[in-house]
Amino acid sequence: MKFPNWLRFYGDKEYRDRLCPSESVEQITFFAELRRNHPDIGNIALHIRNEGARSYYQARLQKAEGMVSGAADIVIPGDPAFVCELKRRDHTLCRWQKAQLDFLKTAHERGAFVCVALGWEAAYDAVEDWLKCTTAI
C-alpha cells in the first residue's frame, strides 16, 4: 500500500502480523476509546457506512440519498474537520480504493485535517494532534 506525500500518516509502516485485528475491530475499539476519553467529541464522531454488496437499485437509491463513494472511515465535524481513513495495523493486508484517495484528496484540498491511520491507536494519536489545531471543540 502506497501513501501519497500530501497525506498525513499515523502508525508503523514496518509492522507485520497477518493475524492483526480486522479494520472493523480496530474501528469499534477506536470509537469506544474516543467516547470514553473524549465524550464531547465521541458524541459527534461518525462512520459513514458505504461498504458492502448492494443491488444496482440499492446503489442508485443510496447515491440519490447522499451516499458518497470512498467516504472516510472516521469523520468529526470541526474547524478544521477531522477526516481519517482507518486501515489495519499491517497495511500489507489492505488496499486503496480509488474513490477513497479521491475523497481524502478533495477533503485535504478543502482544508480538512486528513490522515490515514494504521490501527486504532494511530487513529487516536491523529485525533490528539487534530485537537491541538482545532478551534471548534
N, C-alpha and C positions, 0 to 999 in steps of 0.2 A: 504494500500500500504506500503510495507516494503522497507527500504532504506539500501543497503549494507554499511558496515563500511568504505570501501575504496572509496566510492562515496561522493564528496563534496555536501553539501546540502545548498540551499538558500530558504528562505521563512518561513512561520509559520505553523508548523505541526498541531497546535491546531485549526487553522482556519476552520470554518464550515459555509457553506452557499450554499444550493442546487441551489440557483439562481446565483451563481458566473458566470462570463463570461466563455464562452467555450474556449477551447485551441486555436482554430482558432482566436478568437477575441484577446486573450492575445498575440498571435504571431504577429498579424497585428499591435497592439499597440507597442509591443517591437521594431519591425523593424522601425516603424515610429519615435519613440523616438531616437533610435540609429542613424538613418540617420540625424535627426535634430541636435542632440548634438555632434555626432562624425561622420561627413560625410566621413572622410577618412576611417574609419572602416566600416561604413554603406554601402559604395560602394563595399566592398569585402565580407561582411557577406552574408551567403546564407542559404536557407532552401532547403533541398533535398526532393522533393516530392516523397514519397513512400507509401502513404496510398491509400485506396480506393479499390473498387472491380475491378478486371480485369479478362479477359478471360484467359484460360490456354495459348493460343498463345501470348497474350499481355504480360503476366508474363514472359514467356520464352524469348521473344524478349527483354524486358526491362532488364532482368538479363544479357543477352548476351551483351547489350549495356553498362553495367556497374552499373546498379542499385544494391544497397546493401540492404538486409533486415535489418531492425532495425536502419537504419541511424538516427542520432540525428537530432532534430528539428533545431538547430542553430549551424552552423559551421563557424568559422572565421579563415582563414589562419594566421599563425604567428609562433613565436618561443618562447614558445610552441603554438600549435594550440589550439583554444577555441572550445570545444565540449559540447553542453548543450542540455539536454532533458527538454523541457518545458511542464509542466503539469498545470492543473487547480489549482487555489489557494486552493480549497478544494480537497485535494488529495484522499479523500474517494470516490470521483466520478470518479477516474481514476484507471487504472490497467497497470501493466507492460506487455509488450510482451517479451517473452524470447529473441528474436532477439535484442531488444533494450538494454537489460542488457549485452548481449554478445558484441554488438558493443561498448558500453561505456567502458566495462572492457578491451577490446582489445586496444582502444584508450588510456585509462589510462596506461596500461602496456607499450605502445609505447611512453609515456611521454607527452601526451596532457593534457591540463588543462580541466578536465572533471567534469561536475556537473549536478545536476538536480535542476530545479528552479520551485517553485510554484507561477505562475503568472509572468506578465511582469516585475513588479518592482523587484522581486527577480532575474530574469534573468539579468536585468540591473545592479543590485548590483554585480552579478557574473562577468560581463564584467569589471566593475570598479576594482574589485580585480585582474582580469586577466591582466589588463593594468599595474598594479604595478609590474608584474613579466615577462612581455613580452619584447623582445628586437627587434622585427620586426617592430613595429609601432612607 
